[in-house]
């Protein structure tokens, strides 16, 4: 997922054959077929275990609207 403001993004590290990303009814999911790492420019890698995961886009509250967080 690419950050709109800074270009920072989360990336599955060198294991793309182990991850299937798909959209279902406006929701994003990742089918992880083996333990993989996600990298980001601002924090240490995170290990994601095997499983089907919902990918959520963080939102923030503003008195006018609820909007997606811009990275």
mmCIF file as Biopython writes it, N, C-alpha, C and O atoms, coordinates in Angstrom:
data_model
#
loop_
_atom_site.group_PDB
_atom_site.id
_atom_site.type_symbol
_atom_site.label_atom_id
_atom_site.label_alt_id
_atom_site.label_comp_id
_atom_site.label_asym_id
_atom_site.label_entity_id
_atom_site.label_seq_id
_atom_site.pdbx_PDB_ins_code
_atom_site.Cartn_x
_atom_site.Cartn_y
_atom_site.Cartn_z
_atom_site.occupancy
_atom_site.B_iso_or_equiv
_atom_site.auth_seq_id
_atom_site.auth_asym_id
_atom_site.pdbx_PDB_model_num
ATOM 1   N N  . UNK A ? 1  ? 0.858   -1.178  0.000  1.0 0.0 1  A 1 
ATOM 2   C CA . UNK A ? 1  ? 0.000   0.000   0.000  1.0 0.0 1  A 1 
ATOM 3   C C  . UNK A ? 1  ? 0.896   1.231   0.000  1.0 0.0 1  A 1 
ATOM 4   O O  . UNK A ? 1  ? 1.794   1.344   0.834  1.0 0.0 1  A 1 
ATOM 5   N N  . UNK A ? 2  ? 0.664   2.140   -0.914 1.0 0.0 2  A 1 
ATOM 6   C CA . UNK A ? 2  ? 1.508   3.319   -1.080 1.0 0.0 2  A 1 
ATOM 7   C C  . UNK A ? 2  ? 0.925   4.498   -0.332 1.0 0.0 2  A 1 
ATOM 8   O O  . UNK A ? 2  ? -0.263  4.792   -0.464 1.0 0.0 2  A 1 
ATOM 9   N N  . UNK A ? 3  ? 1.760   5.186   0.463  1.0 0.0 3  A 1 
ATOM 10  C CA . UNK A ? 3  ? 1.316   6.379   1.172  1.0 0.0 3  A 1 
ATOM 11  C C  . UNK A ? 3  ? 1.136   7.534   0.210  1.0 0.0 3  A 1 
ATOM 12  O O  . UNK A ? 3  ? 2.026   7.826   -0.590 1.0 0.0 3  A 1 
ATOM 13  N N  . UNK A ? 4  ? -0.007  8.193   0.282  1.0 0.0 4  A 1 
ATOM 14  C CA . UNK A ? 4  ? -0.299  9.265   -0.668 1.0 0.0 4  A 1 
ATOM 15  C C  . UNK A ? 4  ? 0.574   10.491  -0.463 1.0 0.0 4  A 1 
ATOM 16  O O  . UNK A ? 4  ? 0.963   11.134  -1.438 1.0 0.0 4  A 1 
ATOM 17  N N  . UNK A ? 5  ? 0.892   10.831  0.785  1.0 0.0 5  A 1 
ATOM 18  C CA . UNK A ? 5  ? 1.593   12.081  1.061  1.0 0.0 5  A 1 
ATOM 19  C C  . UNK A ? 5  ? 3.116   11.930  0.978  1.0 0.0 5  A 1 
ATOM 20  O O  . UNK A ? 5  ? 3.782   12.761  0.361  1.0 0.0 5  A 1 
ATOM 21  N N  . UNK A ? 6  ? 3.672   10.881  1.592  1.0 0.0 6  A 1 
ATOM 22  C CA . UNK A ? 6  ? 5.126   10.769  1.690  1.0 0.0 6  A 1 
ATOM 23  C C  . UNK A ? 6  ? 5.728   9.735   0.755  1.0 0.0 6  A 1 
ATOM 24  O O  . UNK A ? 6  ? 6.936   9.740   0.518  1.0 0.0 6  A 1 
ATOM 25  N N  . UNK A ? 7  ? 4.894   8.846   0.220  1.0 0.0 7  A 1 
ATOM 26  C CA . UNK A ? 7  ? 5.419   7.766   -0.602 1.0 0.0 7  A 1 
ATOM 27  C C  . UNK A ? 7  ? 5.862   6.568   0.214  1.0 0.0 7  A 1 
ATOM 28  O O  . UNK A ? 7  ? 6.239   5.544   -0.357 1.0 0.0 7  A 1 
ATOM 29  N N  . UNK A ? 8  ? 5.826   6.670   1.549  1.0 0.0 8  A 1 
ATOM 30  C CA . UNK A ? 8  ? 6.148   5.516   2.382  1.0 0.0 8  A 1 
ATOM 31  C C  . UNK A ? 8  ? 5.098   4.447   2.137  1.0 0.0 8  A 1 
ATOM 32  O O  . UNK A ? 8  ? 3.944   4.755   1.839  1.0 0.0 8  A 1 
ATOM 33  N N  . UNK A ? 9  ? 5.505   3.184   2.263  1.0 0.0 9  A 1 
ATOM 34  C CA . UNK A ? 9  ? 4.566   2.111   1.982  1.0 0.0 9  A 1 
ATOM 35  C C  . UNK A ? 9  ? 4.976   0.833   2.687  1.0 0.0 9  A 1 
ATOM 36  O O  . UNK A ? 9  ? 6.138   0.646   3.048  1.0 0.0 9  A 1 
ATOM 37  N N  . UNK A ? 10 ? 4.002   -0.040  2.874  1.0 0.0 10 A 1 
ATOM 38  C CA . UNK A ? 10 ? 4.253   -1.378  3.393  1.0 0.0 10 A 1 
ATOM 39  C C  . UNK A ? 10 ? 4.446   -2.314  2.203  1.0 0.0 10 A 1 
ATOM 40  O O  . UNK A ? 10 ? 3.715   -2.244  1.214  1.0 0.0 10 A 1 
ATOM 41  N N  . UNK A ? 11 ? 5.453   -3.198  2.319  1.0 0.0 11 A 1 
ATOM 42  C CA . UNK A ? 11 ? 5.782   -4.116  1.232  1.0 0.0 11 A 1 
ATOM 43  C C  . UNK A ? 11 ? 6.037   -5.497  1.798  1.0 0.0 11 A 1 
ATOM 44  O O  . UNK A ? 11 ? 6.709   -5.633  2.821  1.0 0.0 11 A 1 
ATOM 45  N N  . UNK A ? 12 ? 5.511   -6.527  1.147  1.0 0.0 12 A 1 
ATOM 46  C CA . UNK A ? 12 ? 5.884   -7.892  1.508  1.0 0.0 12 A 1 
ATOM 47  C C  . UNK A ? 12 ? 7.300   -8.103  0.998  1.0 0.0 12 A 1 
ATOM 48  O O  . UNK A ? 12 ? 7.561   -7.910  -0.190 1.0 0.0 12 A 1 
ATOM 49  N N  . UNK A ? 13 ? 8.220   -8.495  1.875  1.0 0.0 13 A 1 
ATOM 50  C CA . UNK A ? 13 ? 9.649   -8.561  1.564  1.0 0.0 13 A 1 
ATOM 51  C C  . UNK A ? 13 ? 10.036  -9.866  0.876  1.0 0.0 13 A 1 
ATOM 52  O O  . UNK A ? 13 ? 9.998   -10.929 1.495  1.0 0.0 13 A 1 
ATOM 53  N N  . UNK A ? 14 ? 10.404  -9.794  -0.386 1.0 0.0 14 A 1 
ATOM 54  C CA . UNK A ? 14 ? 11.013  -10.896 -1.154 1.0 0.0 14 A 1 
ATOM 55  C C  . UNK A ? 14 ? 10.262  -12.226 -1.071 1.0 0.0 14 A 1 
ATOM 56  O O  . UNK A ? 14 ? 10.871  -13.280 -1.255 1.0 0.0 14 A 1 
ATOM 57  N N  . UNK A ? 15 ? 8.973   -12.202 -0.800 1.0 0.0 15 A 1 
ATOM 58  C CA . UNK A ? 15 ? 8.216   -13.451 -0.690 1.0 0.0 15 A 1 
ATOM 59  C C  . UNK A ? 15 ? 6.864   -13.319 -1.374 1.0 0.0 15 A 1 
ATOM 60  O O  . UNK A ? 15 ? 5.871   -13.897 -0.932 1.0 0.0 15 A 1 
ATOM 61  N N  . UNK A ? 16 ? 6.839   -12.559 -2.448 1.0 0.0 16 A 1 
ATOM 62  C CA . UNK A ? 16 ? 5.569   -12.277 -3.104 1.0 0.0 16 A 1 
ATOM 63  C C  . UNK A ? 16 ? 4.861   -13.535 -3.600 1.0 0.0 16 A 1 
ATOM 64  O O  . UNK A ? 16 ? 3.639   -13.532 -3.752 1.0 0.0 16 A 1 
ATOM 65  N N  . UNK A ? 17 ? 5.609   -14.615 -3.856 1.0 0.0 17 A 1 
ATOM 66  C CA . UNK A ? 17 ? 4.957   -15.852 -4.291 1.0 0.0 17 A 1 
ATOM 67  C C  . UNK A ? 17 ? 4.176   -16.509 -3.146 1.0 0.0 17 A 1 
ATOM 68  O O  . UNK A ? 17 ? 3.359   -17.398 -3.384 1.0 0.0 17 A 1 
ATOM 69  N N  . UNK A ? 18 ? 4.424   -16.075 -1.912 1.0 0.0 18 A 1 
ATOM 70  C CA . UNK A ? 18 ? 3.710   -16.614 -0.751 1.0 0.0 18 A 1 
ATOM 71  C C  . UNK A ? 18 ? 2.493   -15.780 -0.360 1.0 0.0 18 A 1 
ATOM 72  O O  . UNK A ? 18 ? 1.812   -16.107 0.612  1.0 0.0 18 A 1 
ATOM 73  N N  . UNK A ? 19 ? 2.209   -14.708 -1.101 1.0 0.0 19 A 1 
ATOM 74  C CA . UNK A ? 19 ? 1.119   -13.808 -0.741 1.0 0.0 19 A 1 
ATOM 75  C C  . UNK A ? 19 ? 0.200   -13.589 -1.939 1.0 0.0 19 A 1 
ATOM 76  O O  . UNK A ? 19 ? 0.649   -13.243 -3.032 1.0 0.0 19 A 1 
ATOM 77  N N  . UNK A ? 20 ? -1.093  -13.797 -1.709 1.0 0.0 20 A 1 
ATOM 78  C CA . UNK A ? 20 ? -2.100  -13.504 -2.725 1.0 0.0 20 A 1 
ATOM 79  C C  . UNK A ? 20 ? -2.992  -12.406 -2.160 1.0 0.0 20 A 1 
ATOM 80  O O  . UNK A ? 20 ? -3.641  -12.606 -1.133 1.0 0.0 20 A 1 
ATOM 81  N N  . UNK A ? 21 ? -3.033  -11.255 -2.813 1.0 0.0 21 A 1 
ATOM 82  C CA . UNK A ? 21 ? -3.845  -10.132 -2.356 1.0 0.0 21 A 1 
ATOM 83  C C  . UNK A ? 21 ? -5.069  -10.041 -3.256 1.0 0.0 21 A 1 
ATOM 84  O O  . UNK A ? 21 ? -4.951  -10.085 -4.481 1.0 0.0 21 A 1 
ATOM 85  N N  . UNK A ? 22 ? -6.243  -9.915  -2.647 1.0 0.0 22 A 1 
ATOM 86  C CA . UNK A ? 22 ? -7.461  -9.804  -3.442 1.0 0.0 22 A 1 
ATOM 87  C C  . UNK A ? 22 ? -8.478  -8.911  -2.755 1.0 0.0 22 A 1 
ATOM 88  O O  . UNK A ? 22 ? -8.396  -8.653  -1.554 1.0 0.0 22 A 1 
ATOM 89  N N  . UNK A ? 23 ? -9.441  -8.445  -3.543 1.0 0.0 23 A 1 
ATOM 90  C CA . UNK A ? 23 ? -10.488 -7.565  -3.040 1.0 0.0 23 A 1 
ATOM 91  C C  . UNK A ? 23 ? -11.815 -8.300  -3.141 1.0 0.0 23 A 1 
ATOM 92  O O  . UNK A ? 23 ? -12.102 -8.958  -4.141 1.0 0.0 23 A 1 
ATOM 93  N N  . UNK A ? 24 ? -12.622 -8.177  -2.088 1.0 0.0 24 A 1 
ATOM 94  C CA . UNK A ? 24 ? -13.936 -8.791  -2.060 1.0 0.0 24 A 1 
ATOM 95  C C  . UNK A ? 24 ? -14.910 -7.807  -1.438 1.0 0.0 24 A 1 
ATOM 96  O O  . UNK A ? 24 ? -14.764 -7.447  -0.270 1.0 0.0 24 A 1 
ATOM 97  N N  . UNK A ? 25 ? -15.891 -7.370  -2.193 1.0 0.0 25 A 1 
ATOM 98  C CA . UNK A ? 25 ? -16.913 -6.437  -1.710 1.0 0.0 25 A 1 
ATOM 99  C C  . UNK A ? 25 ? -16.281 -5.209  -1.036 1.0 0.0 25 A 1 
ATOM 100 O O  . UNK A ? 25 ? -16.629 -4.867  0.094  1.0 0.0 25 A 1 
ATOM 101 N N  . UNK A ? 26 ? -15.365 -4.564  -1.728 1.0 0.0 26 A 1 
ATOM 102 C CA . UNK A ? 26 ? -14.692 -3.345  -1.264 1.0 0.0 26 A 1 
ATOM 103 C C  . UNK A ? 26 ? -13.812 -3.543  -0.038 1.0 0.0 26 A 1 
ATOM 104 O O  . UNK A ? 26 ? -13.445 -2.563  0.611  1.0 0.0 26 A 1 
ATOM 105 N N  . UNK A ? 27 ? -13.462 -4.783  0.298  1.0 0.0 27 A 1 
ATOM 106 C CA . UNK A ? 27 ? -12.519 -5.054  1.375  1.0 0.0 27 A 1 
ATOM 107 C C  . UNK A ? 27 ? -11.302 -5.740  0.766  1.0 0.0 27 A 1 
ATOM 108 O O  . UNK A ? 27 ? -11.420 -6.505  -0.191 1.0 0.0 27 A 1 
ATOM 109 N N  . UNK A ? 28 ? -10.128 -5.456  1.334  1.0 0.0 28 A 1 
ATOM 110 C CA . UNK A ? 28 ? -8.873  -6.002  0.827  1.0 0.0 28 A 1 
ATOM 111 C C  . UNK A ? 28 ? -8.404  -7.118  1.758  1.0 0.0 28 A 1 
ATOM 112 O O  . UNK A ? 28 ? -8.440  -6.970  2.979  1.0 0.0 28 A 1 
ATOM 113 N N  . UNK A ? 29 ? -7.961  -8.245  1.171  1.0 0.0 29 A 1 
ATOM 114 C CA . UNK A ? 29 ? -7.498  -9.394  1.937  1.0 0.0 29 A 1 
ATOM 115 C C  . UNK A ? 29 ? -6.148  -9.864  1.414  1.0 0.0 29 A 1 
ATOM 116 O O  . UNK A ? 29 ? -5.819  -9.660  0.245  1.0 0.0 29 A 1 
ATOM 117 N N  . UNK A ? 30 ? -5.367  -10.496 2.295  1.0 0.0 30 A 1 
ATOM 118 C CA . UNK A ? 30 ? -4.103  -11.120 1.909  1.0 0.0 30 A 1 
ATOM 119 C C  . UNK A ? 30 ? -4.136  -12.571 2.368  1.0 0.0 30 A 1 
ATOM 120 O O  . UNK A ? 30 ? -4.317  -12.851 3.553  1.0 0.0 30 A 1 
ATOM 121 N N  . UNK A ? 31 ? -3.960  -13.488 1.426  1.0 0.0 31 A 1 
ATOM 122 C CA . UNK A ? 31 ? -3.855  -14.907 1.739  1.0 0.0 31 A 1 
ATOM 123 C C  . UNK A ? 31 ? -2.366  -15.212 1.828  1.0 0.0 31 A 1 
ATOM 124 O O  . UNK A ? 31 ? -1.682  -15.279 0.807  1.0 0.0 31 A 1 
ATOM 125 N N  . UNK A ? 32 ? -1.858  -15.397 3.050  1.0 0.0 32 A 1 
ATOM 126 C CA . UNK A ? 32 ? -0.429  -15.612 3.293  1.0 0.0 32 A 1 
ATOM 127 C C  . UNK A ? 32 ? -0.197  -17.112 3.395  1.0 0.0 32 A 1 
ATOM 128 O O  . UNK A ? 32 ? -0.719  -17.764 4.300  1.0 0.0 32 A 1 
ATOM 129 N N  . UNK A ? 33 ? 0.586   -17.663 2.469  1.0 0.0 33 A 1 
ATOM 130 C CA . UNK A ? 33 ? 0.786   -19.100 2.346  1.0 0.0 33 A 1 
ATOM 131 C C  . UNK A ? 33 ? 1.963   -19.617 3.162  1.0 0.0 33 A 1 
ATOM 132 O O  . UNK A ? 33 ? 2.170   -20.828 3.236  1.0 0.0 33 A 1 
ATOM 133 N N  . UNK A ? 34 ? 2.732   -18.731 3.770  1.0 0.0 34 A 1 
ATOM 134 C CA . UNK A ? 34 ? 3.869   -19.075 4.621  1.0 0.0 34 A 1 
ATOM 135 C C  . UNK A ? 34 ? 4.302   -17.811 5.330  1.0 0.0 34 A 1 
ATOM 136 O O  . UNK A ? 34 ? 4.032   -16.711 4.847  1.0 0.0 34 A 1 
ATOM 137 N N  . UNK A ? 35 ? 4.967   -17.942 6.465  1.0 0.0 35 A 1 
ATOM 138 C CA . UNK A ? 35 ? 5.373   -16.750 7.211  1.0 0.0 35 A 1 
ATOM 139 C C  . UNK A ? 35 ? 6.159   -15.792 6.324  1.0 0.0 35 A 1 
ATOM 140 O O  . UNK A ? 35 ? 7.108   -16.198 5.652  1.0 0.0 35 A 1 
ATOM 141 N N  . UNK A ? 36 ? 5.763   -14.515 6.321  1.0 0.0 36 A 1 
ATOM 142 C CA . UNK A ? 36 ? 6.422   -13.496 5.508  1.0 0.0 36 A 1 
ATOM 143 C C  . UNK A ? 36 ? 6.654   -12.246 6.354  1.0 0.0 36 A 1 
ATOM 144 O O  . UNK A ? 36 ? 6.050   -12.082 7.413  1.0 0.0 36 A 1 
ATOM 145 N N  . UNK A ? 37 ? 7.526   -11.378 5.879  1.0 0.0 37 A 1 
ATOM 146 C CA . UNK A ? 37 ? 7.768   -10.114 6.563  1.0 0.0 37 A 1 
ATOM 147 C C  . UNK A ? 37 ? 7.215   -8.966  5.739  1.0 0.0 37 A 1 
ATOM 148 O O  . UNK A ? 37 ? 7.258   -8.974  4.509  1.0 0.0 37 A 1 
ATOM 149 N N  . UNK A ? 38 ? 6.690   -7.972  6.458  1.0 0.0 38 A 1 
ATOM 150 C CA . UNK A ? 38 ? 6.271   -6.724  5.840  1.0 0.0 38 A 1 
ATOM 151 C C  . UNK A ? 38 ? 7.280   -5.666  6.264  1.0 0.0 38 A 1 
ATOM 152 O O  . UNK A ? 38 ? 7.615   -5.559  7.444  1.0 0.0 38 A 1 
ATOM 153 N N  . UNK A ? 39 ? 7.767   -4.881  5.296  1.0 0.0 39 A 1 
ATOM 154 C CA . UNK A ? 39 ? 8.717   -3.821  5.606  1.0 0.0 39 A 1 
ATOM 155 C C  . UNK A ? 39 ? 8.061   -2.459  5.410  1.0 0.0 39 A 1 
ATOM 156 O O  . UNK A ? 39 ? 7.096   -2.313  4.660  1.0 0.0 39 A 1 
ATOM 157 N N  . UNK A ? 40 ? 8.615   -1.462  6.108  1.0 0.0 40 A 1 
ATOM 158 C CA . UNK A ? 40 ? 8.158   -0.071  6.004  1.0 0.0 40 A 1 
ATOM 159 C C  . UNK A ? 40 ? 9.350   0.818   6.313  1.0 0.0 40 A 1 
ATOM 160 O O  . UNK A ? 40 ? 10.236  0.430   7.075  1.0 0.0 40 A 1 
ATOM 161 N N  . UNK A ? 41 ? 9.378   2.002   5.728  1.0 0.0 41 A 1 
ATOM 162 C CA . UNK A ? 41 ? 10.512  2.908   5.899  1.0 0.0 41 A 1 
ATOM 163 C C  . UNK A ? 41 ? 10.642  3.464   7.310  1.0 0.0 41 A 1 
ATOM 164 O O  . UNK A ? 41 ? 11.724  3.926   7.675  1.0 0.0 41 A 1 
ATOM 165 N N  . UNK A ? 42 ? 9.598   3.440   8.112  1.0 0.0 42 A 1 
ATOM 166 C CA . UNK A ? 42 ? 9.641   4.095   9.420  1.0 0.0 42 A 1 
ATOM 167 C C  . UNK A ? 42 ? 9.619   3.160   10.619 1.0 0.0 42 A 1 
ATOM 168 O O  . UNK A ? 42 ? 9.600   3.632   11.756 1.0 0.0 42 A 1 
ATOM 169 N N  . UNK A ? 43 ? 9.622   1.839   10.402 1.0 0.0 43 A 1 
ATOM 170 C CA . UNK A ? 43 ? 9.668   0.919   11.541 1.0 0.0 43 A 1 
ATOM 171 C C  . UNK A ? 43 ? 10.284  -0.406  11.119 1.0 0.0 43 A 1 
ATOM 172 O O  . UNK A ? 43 ? 10.461  -0.677  9.931  1.0 0.0 43 A 1 
ATOM 173 N N  . UNK A ? 44 ? 10.607  -1.221  12.106 1.0 0.0 44 A 1 
ATOM 174 C CA . UNK A ? 44 ? 11.228  -2.519  11.858 1.0 0.0 44 A 1 
ATOM 175 C C  . UNK A ? 44 ? 10.257  -3.446  11.126 1.0 0.0 44 A 1 
ATOM 176 O O  . UNK A ? 44 ? 9.044   -3.246  11.183 1.0 0.0 44 A 1 
ATOM 177 N N  . UNK A ? 45 ? 10.795  -4.469  10.432 1.0 0.0 45 A 1 
ATOM 178 C CA . UNK A ? 45 ? 9.923   -5.432  9.747  1.0 0.0 45 A 1 
ATOM 179 C C  . UNK A ? 45 ? 8.984   -6.137  10.730 1.0 0.0 45 A 1 
ATOM 180 O O  . UNK A ? 45 ? 9.304   -6.305  11.906 1.0 0.0 45 A 1 
ATOM 181 N N  . UNK A ? 46 ? 7.828   -6.543  10.224 1.0 0.0 46 A 1 
ATOM 182 C CA . UNK A ? 46 ? 6.831   -7.254  11.011 1.0 0.0 46 A 1 
ATOM 183 C C  . UNK A ? 46 ? 6.617   -8.609  10.347 1.0 0.0 46 A 1 
ATOM 184 O O  . UNK A ? 46 ? 6.417   -8.673  9.134  1.0 0.0 46 A 1 
ATOM 185 N N  . UNK A ? 47 ? 6.657   -9.700  11.126 1.0 0.0 47 A 1 
ATOM 186 C CA . UNK A ? 47 ? 6.407   -11.035 10.583 1.0 0.0 47 A 1 
ATOM 187 C C  . UNK A ? 47 ? 4.915   -11.328 10.608 1.0 0.0 47 A 1 
ATOM 188 O O  . UNK A ? 47 ? 4.258   -11.179 11.638 1.0 0.0 47 A 1 
ATOM 189 N N  . UNK A ? 48 ? 4.388   -11.744 9.462  1.0 0.0 48 A 1 
ATOM 190 C CA . UNK A ? 48 ? 2.978   -12.098 9.322  1.0 0.0 48 A 1 
ATOM 191 C C  . UNK A ? 48 ? 2.899   -13.613 9.163  1.0 0.0 48 A 1 
ATOM 192 O O  . UNK A ? 48 ? 3.467   -14.160 8.217  1.0 0.0 48 A 1 
ATOM 193 N N  . UNK A ? 49 ? 2.207   -14.300 10.068 1.0 0.0 49 A 1 
ATOM 194 C CA . UNK A ? 49 ? 2.110   -15.759 9.952  1.0 0.0 49 A 1 
ATOM 195 C C  . UNK A ? 49 ? 1.113   -16.189 8.880  1.0 0.0 49 A 1 
ATOM 196 O O  . UNK A ? 49 ? 0.308   -15.388 8.403  1.0 0.0 49 A 1 
ATOM 197 N N  . UNK A ? 50 ? 1.179   -17.444 8.519  1.0 0.0 50 A 1 
ATOM 198 C CA . UNK A ? 50 ? 0.276   -18.038 7.545  1.0 0.0 50 A 1 
ATOM 199 C C  . UNK A ? 50 ? -1.177  -17.802 7.949  1.0 0.0 50 A 1 
ATOM 200 O O  . UNK A ? 50 ? -1.533  -17.903 9.123  1.0 0.0 50 A 1 
ATOM 201 N N  . UNK A ? 51 ? -2.003  -17.489 6.964  1.0 0.0 51 A 1 
ATOM 202 C CA . UNK A ? 51 ? -3.424  -17.294 7.228  1.0 0.0 51 A 1 
ATOM 203 C C  . UNK A ? 51 ? -4.037  -16.324 6.240  1.0 0.0 51 A 1 
ATOM 204 O O  . UNK A ? 51 ? -3.351  -15.792 5.366  1.0 0.0 51 A 1 
ATOM 205 N N  . UNK A ? 52 ? -5.334  -16.096 6.383  1.0 0.0 52 A 1 
ATOM 206 C CA . UNK A ? 52 ? -6.030  -15.108 5.568  1.0 0.0 52 A 1 
ATOM 207 C C  . UNK A ? 52 ? -6.256  -13.893 6.444  1.0 0.0 52 A 1 
ATOM 208 O O  . UNK A ? 52 ? -6.854  -13.980 7.516  1.0 0.0 52 A 1 
ATOM 209 N N  . UNK A ? 53 ? -5.764  -12.752 5.966  1.0 0.0 53 A 1 
ATOM 210 C CA . UNK A ? 53 ? -5.754  -11.517 6.750  1.0 0.0 53 A 1 
ATOM 211 C C  . UNK A ? 53 ? -6.546  -10.422 6.044  1.0 0.0 53 A 1 
ATOM 212 O O  . UNK A ? 53 ? -6.444  -10.253 4.829  1.0 0.0 53 A 1 
ATOM 213 N N  . UNK A ? 54 ? -7.333  -9.683  6.814  1.0 0.0 54 A 1 
ATOM 214 C CA . UNK A ? 54 ? -8.003  -8.503  6.279  1.0 0.0 54 A 1 
ATOM 215 C C  . UNK A ? 54 ? -7.026  -7.341  6.345  1.0 0.0 54 A 1 
ATOM 216 O O  . UNK A ? 54 ? -6.405  -7.106  7.382  1.0 0.0 54 A 1 
ATOM 217 N N  . UNK A ? 55 ? -6.889  -6.617  5.246  1.0 0.0 55 A 1 
ATOM 218 C CA . UNK A ? 55 ? -6.010  -5.452  5.185  1.0 0.0 55 A 1 
ATOM 219 C C  . UNK A ? 55 ? -6.881  -4.231  5.472  1.0 0.0 55 A 1 
ATOM 220 O O  . UNK A ? 55 ? -7.803  -3.931  4.714  1.0 0.0 55 A 1 
ATOM 221 N N  . UNK A ? 56 ? -6.590  -3.534  6.555  1.0 0.0 56 A 1 
ATOM 222 C CA . UNK A ? 56 ? -7.386  -2.369  6.922  1.0 0.0 56 A 1 
ATOM 223 C C  . UNK A ? 56 ? -6.597  -1.097  6.691  1.0 0.0 56 A 1 
ATOM 224 O O  . UNK A ? 56 ? -5.412  -1.019  7.017  1.0 0.0 56 A 1 
ATOM 225 N N  . UNK A ? 57 ? -7.255  -0.111  6.133  1.0 0.0 57 A 1 
ATOM 226 C CA . UNK A ? 57 ? -6.656  1.199   5.940  1.0 0.0 57 A 1 
ATOM 227 C C  . UNK A ? 57 ? -7.051  2.045   7.140  1.0 0.0 57 A 1 
ATOM 228 O O  . UNK A ? 57 ? -8.238  2.237   7.406  1.0 0.0 57 A 1 
ATOM 229 N N  . UNK A ? 58 ? -6.061  2.550   7.864  1.0 0.0 58 A 1 
ATOM 230 C CA . UNK A ? 58 ? -6.336  3.347   9.061  1.0 0.0 58 A 1 
ATOM 231 C C  . UNK A ? 58 ? -7.085  4.621   8.685  1.0 0.0 58 A 1 
ATOM 232 O O  . UNK A ? 58 ? -6.832  5.229   7.645  1.0 0.0 58 A 1 
ATOM 233 N N  . UNK A ? 59 ? -8.003  5.004   9.549  1.0 0.0 59 A 1 
ATOM 234 C CA . UNK A ? 59 ? -8.784  6.221   9.332  1.0 0.0 59 A 1 
ATOM 235 C C  . UNK A ? 59 ? -8.605  7.153   10.517 1.0 0.0 59 A 1 
ATOM 236 O O  . UNK A ? 59 ? -8.233  6.730   11.612 1.0 0.0 59 A 1 
ATOM 237 N N  . UNK A ? 60 ? -8.876  8.429   10.278 1.0 0.0 60 A 1 
ATOM 238 C CA . UNK A ? 60 ? -8.789  9.411   11.351 1.0 0.0 60 A 1 
ATOM 239 C C  . UNK A ? 60 ? -10.061 10.253  11.365 1.0 0.0 60 A 1 
ATOM 240 O O  . UNK A ? 60 ? -10.718 10.441  10.341 1.0 0.0 60 A 1 
ATOM 241 N N  . UNK A ? 61 ? -10.386 10.750  12.545 1.0 0.0 61 A 1 
ATOM 242 C CA . UNK A ? 61 ? -11.593 11.550  12.697 1.0 0.0 61 A 1 
ATOM 243 C C  . UNK A ? 61 ? -11.283 13.019  12.478 1.0 0.0 61 A 1 
ATOM 244 O O  . UNK A ? 61 ? -10.264 13.529  12.944 1.0 0.0 61 A 1 
ATOM 245 N N  . UNK A ? 62 ? -12.155 13.676  11.780 1.0 0.0 62 A 1 
ATOM 246 C CA . UNK A ? 62 ? -12.122 15.114  11.578 1.0 0.0 62 A 1 
ATOM 247 C C  . UNK A ? 62 ? -13.569 15.566  11.761 1.0 0.0 62 A 1 
ATOM 248 O O  . UNK A ? 62 ? -14.476 14.850  11.337 1.0 0.0 62 A 1 
ATOM 249 N N  . UNK A ? 63 ? -13.822 16.719  12.374 1.0 0.0 63 A 1 
ATOM 250 C CA . UNK A ? 63 ? -15.211 17.129  12.596 1.0 0.0 63 A 1 
ATOM 251 C C  . UNK A ? 63 ? -16.063 17.156  11.316 1.0 0.0 63 A 1 
ATOM 252 O O  . UNK A ? 63 ? -17.286 17.027  11.381 1.0 0.0 63 A 1 
ATOM 253 N N  . UNK A ? 64 ? -15.434 17.318  10.189 1.0 0.0 64 A 1 
ATOM 254 C CA . UNK A ? 64 ? -16.160 17.387  8.926  1.0 0.0 64 A 1 
ATOM 255 C C  . UNK A ? 64 ? -16.397 15.990  8.338  1.0 0.0 64 A 1 
ATOM 256 O O  . UNK A ? 64 ? -17.441 15.733  7.738  1.0 0.0 64 A 1 
ATOM 257 N N  . UNK A ? 65 ? -15.410 15.081  8.518  1.0 0.0 65 A 1 
ATOM 258 C CA . UNK A ? 65 ? -15.504 13.769  7.896  1.0 0.0 65 A 1 
ATOM 259 C C  . UNK A ? 65 ? -14.570 12.770  8.565  1.0 0.0 65 A 1 
ATOM 260 O O  . UNK A ? 65 ? -13.645 13.154  9.282  1.0 0.0 65 A 1 
ATOM 261 N N  . UNK A ? 66 ? -14.814 11.507  8.331  1.0 0.0 66 A 1 
ATOM 262 C CA . UNK A ? 66 ? -13.861 10.468  8.691  1.0 0.0 66 A 1 
ATOM 263 C C  . UNK A ? 66 ? -13.097 10.175  7.417  1.0 0.0 66 A 1 
ATOM 264 O O  . UNK A ? 66 ? -13.697 9.889   6.381  1.0 0.0 66 A 1 
ATOM 265 N N  . UNK A ? 67 ? -11.769 10.244  7.486  1.0 0.0 67 A 1 
ATOM 266 C CA . UNK A ? 67 ? -10.966 10.104  6.272  1.0 0.0 67 A 1 
ATOM 267 C C  . UNK A ? 67 ? -9.820  9.122   6.486  1.0 0.0 67 A 1 
ATOM 268 O O  . UNK A ? 67 ? -9.421  8.842   7.616  1.0 0.0 67 A 1 
ATOM 269 N N  . UNK A ? 68 ? -9.303  8.608   5.375  1.0 0.0 68 A 1 
ATOM 270 C CA . UNK A ? 68 ? -8.152  7.714   5.438  1.0 0.0 68 A 1 
ATOM 271 C C  . UNK A ? 68 ? -6.939  8.475   5.933  1.0 0.0 68 A 1 
ATOM 272 O O  . UNK A ? 68 ? -6.756  9.647   5.601  1.0 0.0 68 A 1 
ATOM 273 N N  . UNK A ? 69 ? -6.110  7.814   6.726  1.0 0.0 69 A 1 
ATOM 274 C CA . UNK A ? 69 ? -4.873  8.424   7.187  1.0 0.0 69 A 1 
ATOM 275 C C  . UNK A ? 69 ? -3.922  8.486   6.004  1.0 0.0 69 A 1 
ATOM 276 O O  . UNK A ? 69 ? -3.720  7.493   5.305  1.0 0.0 69 A 1 
ATOM 277 N N  . UNK A ? 70 ? -3.346  9.647   5.788  1.0 0.0 70 A 1 
ATOM 278 C CA . UNK A ? 70 ? -2.354  9.812   4.733  1.0 0.0 70 A 1 
ATOM 279 C C  . UNK A ? 70 ? -0.991  9.636   5.357  1.0 0.0 70 A 1 
ATOM 280 O O  . UNK A ? 70 ? -0.621  10.367  6.276  1.0 0.0 70 A 1 
ATOM 281 N N  . UNK A ? 71 ? -0.250  8.679   4.867  1.0 0.0 71 A 1 
ATOM 282 C CA . UNK A ? 71 ? 1.046   8.304   5.427  1.0 0.0 71 A 1 
ATOM 283 C C  . UNK A ? 71 ? 2.046   9.415   5.277  1.0 0.0 71 A 1 
ATOM 284 O O  . UNK A ? 71 ? 3.195   9.272   5.695  1.0 0.0 71 A 1 
#
